Amino acid sequence: MSKRILFLSPQPFFQWRGSPIRVRYNLMALSKLGYEVDLVTFPFGEDVEIPGVNIHRVSGFKGVNAMSIGPSFWKLMFDFKLFLLARKLMKSETYAVVHGVEDAGFFGSFLARKHQAKLIYEKHSDPCSYKGKNALVNVVMWLYAKVEIFTIRRADAVIATGAGLEAQVRGISPETPCAHICDIPSSLREADPESTRNLREQLRKDPAEVLATYVGSFATYQGIDLLFAAIPQAVRAAPRLRFCIIGGSEAEIAERREVLAREGVADCARFLGKVDPDALPDYLAASDILLSPRISGNNTPLKLLDYLKAGSAIVATDLEANRLILNEETAVFAAANPEDFAEAVAQLALNPERRTSLAAKGRHLIDETYNFGHYTRQLKAVYDPLTPTN
């Protein structure tokens, strides 16, 4: 049987964000397993060289230079182009499997059936998570939920990125094979000891300071308001505590600086803006405490895996999304309010033995489960029944 795969990714590739990172790991794993892969994707993003992987990009539209997350008119237009390019490739090549991510699974199901290939549908999100005040978006996502049900029932196998998503799939079609393949850290690069040591010196004015670092956007659901309300309280309870903020635009950073200045703690936080993702492991390893103040959401924040890999202690809000991967052995939990979060950070800053214990157990979790080797074995278990060797 052919070991050639048609991989349909209806997102920019490659960019440092959730789905493209996951797609890259899929391609790397399939390459390692000996598959030849044709990736069909959008015109945005950087080319990455992966042995055995050919990237085919759809043509763009004049004036459209980026693609936001979520449904949109241009997303639909690019999806249609992706379908046409995939159909063209299937007419000229023989594929064992069509692997469709998110909405690409729908038209992938028709192509797979027509050309007698197997279909793997990869589910990254819950359509309901995009619902809000926009009525049109709500209608679109309702329709997409119906399309997803159709796709799941026609798939030969489904990959879910979270336990909650796996449960949704099994509720829709109990007979369809479904595998929960966990995310892994966004960068496989390990922290460099010398770079980490230099950053520790740069980010602290005094070696006795305890550094707590936040990584992420300044979106409301990330708990950014909670975090900045907690910083003054935490510093007053633990005077040697200092904060490092990675992420945010210039305007967002300026606004938050003013907030801290009004509280008289402007000198207690450093804003680094955006950091290259492959340099991030050094910054995380240079920190004593890593922060996840998220206030909503059901999917595991990808940064938690990077946090665990760094070997630093974690403080997280007591939220389902955080508890999907963390427990009391790997993190300190706090209620999602500034007072409790500040107290948790301050108490951990004053307890180096506790920080060491949490960090060691968190890193053990990465070494045992959330790593590329385990990811590859899980993907192999999905593919092997669909591509038996002669």
N, C-alpha and C positions, 0 to 999 in steps of 0.2 A: 504494500500500500504506500501511496505517496506520503512523504513526510513534510509536505509543503502546506503552510498555513496562510490564510488571508486574514489579516488582523485589521479591524475597522475601529478607529479611534476618533470620534467626532469632537475633538478638542484640539487646541494648539499643542504642538509637540516639537521640541521639548521646552517646557517651562516649569519653573520650580513652584508647582502647586499640586494639590492632591491627586487628581486623576492622571495628569501626565507623568508624575513620579511613579505611580502604580503601573502605568503602561510601560514605562522604561524597564521596570523590574520584570514585568512579564516577558518583554522581548529578550532581556538578558538571560532569563531562566530558560526560555525556549531555545535560544542559541546554545546554551550549555547542554541542553538535552538532545541536541543534534537536529533540530528542525530548521528548515529554510522558511523565512517569514517575509511576506510582502505586507508592509504597513501602509494603510491608506488613511490620510489624516488631513488636517487643515493647512493652509499656507503659512501659518504663523508659528514662530518658535525656531529654535536652533537645531541644526542637524547634529545628530550624535552617531558615532560609528560603533556599530555592534556587529560582530561577525555573523554572517548569514542573514542579516536583516536588510531589506531594501525599502527605502522610504519613498512613497508615492504621494505627492501633495496635489490637492485640487487647486485649480486656478482661483485667483482672488477676484474681488470686486473693486472697482476704482473708488478710492477714498475710504475703504474699510481696511484699517491697519491693525485691528485688535479684535478680540472676542471676549466679552464679559461672561462670567459664570451665570448660568440660568437660561431660561427660555427667552428668545427674541426673534424678530423677523429675520435678521441676518443669520442667526443660528440655523433656522429652517432652510434658508437658501443654500448655505454651505453643506447642510446635511444632504440636500438633493444632489448637489455636485458630487459629494462623496459616494452616494449611491450609484451615480452614472459611471464614475471611475472604477468602482468595485465591480460593476457589471461588465465593463470592458475587460478588466483583468481576468475575470472568471471565464470569459469566452476564449481566452488565449492560453490559460494555464489550468492545470488540474490540481485542485486543493483537497486535502483530506478533511480540513476543518475550516470553518468560518468562525472567527472569534470576534463577536460584536460587543463593544462597550456601550453601556447605557442605551440611548436611542438608536444607535447603529445596529443593535440586536434585532430591531423590528424588520428593517429591509434586508438585513443579513439572513433572516429566517427564510425569506423568499428565494434569495440567491442560493442558499445552501440546498434547499429542497429541489430547485430546478436543476442544479448541477450535481446532485447526489453526494453532497458533502455533509458532514456533521456540523451542528451548530452549538457553540458555547456562548451563552449570554452572561455578561459580567455586569452585576448590579452594584453601583457605587453609592446610590442615594435613595431616599424615600421621596416620591413625587409630592407627597403632602408637605414636605419641609419647605417647599417653595411658595406655599400658599400665603397670602397676606391680604392687603387692602385693595390690590389691583384686581378688579373683577376679570379682566381679560386674561391675565396670567393664571388666575384660579381656574378658568374654563380650560385653558391650554393644558394645565397640569392634570385636570380631571380626565381630559381626553388621553393624555400620555399614560395615566394610570391604567386606563382600559387597554391601551396598546401594549403596555408592559405585561399585563395578564396574558394577552394573546401570545406574546413572545415567549414568556416562561413556559407556557403549555406546549409550544412547538420546539422548544430547545431540547437537545440531547443531554445537556448538562448546564448547570447554572453555578456561577461563582459569586458569592456574596462577600462584601468587604467587612461586614459586621454581623454580630450575632442577631441583632434585631432585624436586619435585612434578610438573614437566613430564615428566620421565623416567618417573615412575610412570604417568602418564596414557598416554604413548606405549606403554609396556609392556602396559597393559591393552587398549588399542584403538588400534592404529597408524593406522587409517583415519579416526579422529575428528580434525577440525581442533583443534589445541591451541596456544594462544599463552601464552608466558611474559611477563606484564606486570609489570615490576618495581615494588616499592613506591617511594614518594617520601617526602621528609621529612614528619613528622607535622604541621608548621605551615608554611604558605606565607609567613608573615610574616618579613621580613628584620629582622635586629638593628638597633635604633635606635642611631646613633652616640653620642648624648648619654647614653642609658640605659646603654649599654655602658661608657662612660667613667666614669660614676658608680659602677657596680658594681665596676669595677677598683679604684677608690679604697676602696670599702667592704670588699671581700673581702681586701685586703692591708693589713697594718700598715705595710709598708715597700714603696715602689715597686720595689725590687730583688727582691722575692719572686717566685717562679715558682709559678703556681697550677695544680694538677692537679685536674680535676673528674670525679666519677663521677655518672651519672644512672641511676636504676633502682630496682627493688625490692630487698629484702634476701633474696630467695629464694636457696637454695643453688646452683642451676644458674647464677645470675648471677655466681658467683665471689666472693661477698661475704666469705667466710672468707679466701680467698686475698688479697683486697685489703687487709683489715685486718691480716693477718699481714705484708704487704709494706710498709705505711706506715712503721713504725718503722725498718726497714732502709733505705728510700729516703731518709728524712729525715736519717739519720746519714751517708749517702753524699753528699747534696746539702743542706746545712744551710739554704739559702734556699727549699727546696721546701715548699709548703703545700698542703693538700688541702681540697677542698670536696665535701661529700656531699649530693646532692639525691635525696630519696626516703626511704622507711622510716617506720614508725609511731613514736610517742613511746616506746613500750616498747623497740622495736628500737634506736632511737637511744641510749637510756639504756644499754642493754647494751654497745653498741659504744664509747661514751664511757669506760666502765669499763675496757674492754680497752686502750684507748690510754693511759688514766691509769696503769695498771699498768706500761706500757712507758715511762712518762715522756715521752710525746709528745702529751699531751692538747691542748696549745696549738697543735699543728701541723695540726689539722683543724677545719673548721667544718661544722656540720650545719644544713642549711636546711629539712629536711623536704620537703613537697610544694610544688612551684612551679607556678603556672598555666602550662599548656602554651604559650600564646601569649606568655608572658613568657620562656620558656626560651631562645629564640634570643639574648636579651641576655646571659644568664648564660653560655652556651656561648661566645659571641664574646668575653666578658671573660676567658676562661680561656686559659692557654698550652698546656695539655695536657688531652686528654679520654681517659677510661679505659674500656676494655671488657674486664674480667677474666673473662668467661664461661668456664665449664669444661665445659659440655655443650650439646647441641642441634644441629640441622641447618639450621634456618632463620636467615636473616640477622637479627640484632637490629635492629629498626626505628630504635633510637637512633643507629646508625652513620650513617644518612642525615642525621639532624639534626646529628651531629658534623661530617660532611663539609661540610654547608652553612654551618656556623659559621665555617669558615676557621681552625680551630685544629688543632694537631698531635694525632695519635692514637697511643696505645699499646694494643695488643690482645694477648690470648693467641693462640698459634698454633693456632687451632681452625678446623675446616672452616666453621663458621657465620660466623666473622669474615672468612675468606678468600673467601667468596662474593662479597664486594664490595670488600674491601681487598687491596692488594698492597704490596710493599716501597717503591713510590713514594708511597703514600698513608698508610702507617702503619709503626710499629716493632712487630715481633712479638716475643713472649717466650714461653718454655715456660710451661705452666700450673702454676707453682709459685711460692711467695712470693719466693724468692731471685732467680730470673731476672726476674720481673716487677718487683721493686724495682729491680734493676740497670738495666733498660730505662728505667724512669721517671726514675731519677736521672741517667743518662747524657743523656737527652733534655733534662732540666732544665738541664744544664750546656752545652747546645749550641743556642744561639738560631738559628744559621744553618740547622741541620737542621730545627728547628721551622718556620721560615718556608717552607722548600722543601716539606715535607710538607703544610702548610696550603694552599699555593697549588695544588698538584696535586689535593688532595682537593676543593677548591672547583670546580676545572675539571671534575671528574667530574660534579658536580651540574649545572653549567651546560650540559654536553654531553648528559647522559643522564637523570639522576634528577631530572626536573622535571615540572611539571604539563603543559606543552605536549607533551612527548614521551609522557607517560602518555595524554593525550587522543588523540594520533595512533594509538597502539597499540590503544586501545579502539575507535576508528573502524574500524581494519582488521578487527577481529572482527565488528563490527556490519554493515558495508557489504554483505558477501555475503548476509546474512540479511534485510536490509531494502532491497532495490533500489528505486530511484526509478522511477516510471512514465514 
